[in-house]
Amino acid sequence: MITDELEHLTSAGVERVRAAATLEDLRATEHELLGKKSALASFNQRLGGLDVEERKEAGRRVNEARATLQQAIDDRRATLAEAERRHRLEADRLDLTEVLPVPGRGHLHLTTQTRDELEDVFIGMGYQVAEGPEAEDDWHNFEALNMPPAHPARSMFDTLYLDVGEPESVLLRTHTSPVQIRVMQSQTPPIYVVAPGRVYRYDTPDPRHLAAFHQIEGLVVDKGITFGDLAGTIEAFTNAYFGPGTHSRLRPSYFPFTEPSAEFEVTCIFCGGDGCRVCSQTGWIELGGCGMVHPNVLRAGGIDPEEWTGFAFGFGIDRLAQMRHQVDDMRDFLVNDIRFLSQF
Ligand code: PHE
């Protein structure tokens, strides 16, 4: 009898649906029970052989069976979906009290450590810290520093220009000296500042040069400042940074923005001043440039050179760190090799 068969099919089908363990299982079961090739579908063909009344009744039973199975499937699907959702949430849960082993903490880069240390030395001498933009205009980087267009000293600085505005009007600053101008324009003397920061040169990197490196600039403008103040300041800072065994000396040099100008050198820390390969047997290593601020530069900064005088200096932070830690190749600063970085 069709009715008995249908009843059996339905109860067995509901059992199967309840036994489905996953949504995946359930989908397969649904296909088997209600799909085109299912036993239920074959009943529809068998209906054709029945007379009208029987066919009506049997058709109703087939629809009922289909509805019952579908309902069982929908219920089971809701249950399984909820269980899977809960399982997923459980798996994603973060235990904020869990302590994981940390593979060693990082620290500041050697250059940053050196910059911080230098800032501290100068803050200790009463200086303030100033900053300026790395993308600079021609006027601040050159012209205001007594280097008008086509001035030969511009060739001391291999300049990287930016494709902004008029050709060669905006550049990556080649030194921190433009910050001198910005400070003079925004502050009134007395001025005691240092300006650390990144600078750029169109240069091929080698063991002692990088195309992007760091400088720290010093600027003092006050009444009655002399070359002796400059020399004393440089001696004080070399002692503070390298220790009391290290001394400094000045040698005549040329910069357009200082007059007179000098290069300053410190005792070679590789040989302690006896002379070695690193210092070419001189016992001294060049560190940076300095001098008395040129009157034209004071004027560009809006300061009256008849009333005020000052000195300025600038040197490489990376170079300083390289010397103190005896780093063979400055390019190691940029490679981010943990074996190098973790030594400092
Ligand atoms: N700006 C110069 C350079 O980069 C260094 C310097 C700074 C010289 C201040 C004199 C005064 O070479």
Residues whose N, C-alpha, C, O or C-beta is under 5 A from the ligand:
A	BS01	LIG	T174 H175 S177 F255 T258 G289 C290 G291 A312 F313 G314
